[in-house]
Amino acid sequence: MRFLKFVLLIITLTSSLAIPALCQAEDDFSQWLETLRAEALAKGISANTLDMAFADLQPIPRVIELDRNQPEFKYDLWGYLDLVITKSRIKKGRQMLYTHRKLLKQIKDHYGVQPRFLVAIWALETNFGANIGKFPVIGAVATLAHDTRRSGFFRNELLSALTILDEGHINISDMRGSWAGAMGQLQFMPSTFVKFAVDEDNDGRKDIWHSLPDVFGSAANFLSGNGWDSHFTWGRQVYLPKDFDQQLFGLNNEKTLSEWKKLGIRRVDGKALKGENIKASLIQTSGSNDPSFLVYGNFRAVMKWNPSHLYALAVCHLADRLEGAGPFRDSK
């Protein structure tokens, strides 16, 4: 009995300590939110929008947990391609190209981005819109903005998300995305949405959650705004001569194809490089035994979406596979 009373006493004391701590955390978030509210009002966001967005808003513990414990996936090129470019994805991508061919042609005519690249990005980002995320965007970015680790970055994202709501592009209940606030079928961050999203279907809203015209138009506008050139593809896999100078690799080193040709680089089919005045950089994803690629400006535009060589190569390779190209070849 004495032991039971001791346990109950400990539980009571612990609870009494925990409740003030919890209240203090809630008070801190409430005070922070008031400061944020004043900043949002000063930027022209309406009080009605803020009342709606901040109603019952609290930090989401799961968001902090995911932010602190992001798994590290280390893939080589082949492992990554096997993961994201499957036979079923290629098949469905080809179906999507055909099903939406009229819309995609209109987008190409408007923005100059080839349809296969738009469908490839759509596939990799959300599996053709199937996996857009379940977190409330306002709650997710507010949680990360209040947290101290990357508060400045996510404070800007929160203000951008509030602007999107205030302009009426999406209802707050439908404003869902990843734990980090990436939204809709394109997984745009709110600031990216503000800069590049378009109302392609002319219904008065930029809706990258439900409207495919807006989805494809916004993706094309992003690529076009980051230097996409419709006259070119993304690049190509190449073979190098033996003992090639490794210092020539990297996006910071640009040469014309004629210059690369003089250094002994050839296409994987053994033929000479064409398009002599096209500027390109030579990249390799990992070690000296990995495939090598000459990449053009359009590859750099894809990397603005995600600054990873693996991601950009996967998007560009999937785009080619959708139109019948074969897999990359082993460099050996």
Secondary structure as UniProt FT lines:
FT   HELIX           2..42
FT   TURN            43..44
FT   HELIX           47..54
FT   TURN            55..56
FT   HELIX           61..68
FT   HELIX           77..84
FT   HELIX           87..99
FT   HELIX           101..111
FT   HELIX           115..126
FT   TURN            127..130
FT   STRAND          135..136
FT   HELIX           137..146
FT   HELIX           151..166
FT   TURN            167..168
FT   HELIX           172..174
FT   STRAND          176..177
FT   TURN            179..180
FT   TURN            184..187
FT   HELIX           190..196
FT   TURN            200..201
FT   TURN            208..210
FT   HELIX           212..225
FT   TURN            226..227
FT   TURN            230..231
FT   STRAND          235..239
FT   TURN            242..243
FT   HELIX           246..248
FT   TURN            251..252
FT   STRAND          254..256
FT   HELIX           257..262
FT   TURN            263..264
FT   STRAND          266..267
FT   TURN            268..269
FT   TURN            276..277
FT   STRAND          279..284
FT   TURN            288..289
FT   STRAND          292..295
FT   HELIX           297..305
FT   HELIX           309..322
FT   TURN            323..324
//
